[in-house]
Amino acid sequence: MAHLIRRLLFIVRQDRPELYASLRRTFRGDDTVEVVRDRRQVDWRGARRAAAATAAREHRATERRKSPELDRQLRSRGYAVVGVTAPGPPFPMSEAPGGTSLP
């Protein structure tokens, strides 16, 4: 059985509170879309912020989140979109969760 996108997850950079609020308003009441803030402590100009995190903690965070495409989307647009999959029959693109077309 194929795994199909059932929900959309918007991840918004920490330094974009206005975008986070706008997306939350746009998708309010839509249970197929979730909007969250990126919790990683990253300076999007390219260097990591000085933090008191231990080397082991930093290593775990890096291992959990190895997705260059997500990082590229966050840097360029201020948000990334992830399709959350589940097994089930397909649905037409016009009936995609959220009812919107994605860039």
Order of alpha helices (4+ residues) and beta strands (2+ residues): beta-alpha-beta-alpha-alpha-beta
